[in-house]
Amino acid sequence: MGITTKLKRLLGLVEGHEEELAATVSKRTSVSKEQAEKGLRKATDAVDTGSGERGN
């Protein structure tokens, strides 16, 4: 199973729970809730469009 497939699976599991996950990340790290939400959206968009693949 490749990294993209694993990331898609993980993002599928957290779908619908983004705010709760962002709050948890914010509590456990120095990242703000807004930054965590932005990062989740960015990761989801990259996986959906394939822009995170090598060579792109």
Contacts in CASP RR format, 6 or more apart in sequence:
PFRMAT RR
TARGET T0000
AUTHOR 0000-0000-0000
METHOD contacts of the structure
MODEL  1
MGITTKLKRLLGLVEGHEEELAATVSKRTSVSKEQAEKGLRKATDAVDTG
SGERGN
4 47 0 8 1.000
4 50 0 8 1.000
4 53 0 8 1.000
7 43 0 8 1.000
7 47 0 8 1.000
8 47 0 8 1.000
11 40 0 8 1.000
11 43 0 8 1.000
11 44 0 8 1.000
11 47 0 8 1.000
14 21 0 8 1.000
14 40 0 8 1.000
18 37 0 8 1.000
18 40 0 8 1.000
18 41 0 8 1.000
19 33 0 8 1.000
19 37 0 8 1.000
21 36 0 8 1.000
21 40 0 8 1.000
22 33 0 8 1.000
22 34 0 8 1.000
22 36 0 8 1.000
22 37 0 8 1.000
22 40 0 8 1.000
23 33 0 8 1.000
23 36 0 8 1.000
25 31 0 8 1.000
25 33 0 8 1.000
25 36 0 8 1.000
26 32 0 8 1.000
26 33 0 8 1.000
26 35 0 8 1.000
26 36 0 8 1.000
45 51 0 8 1.000
46 52 0 8 1.000
50 56 0 8 1.000
END
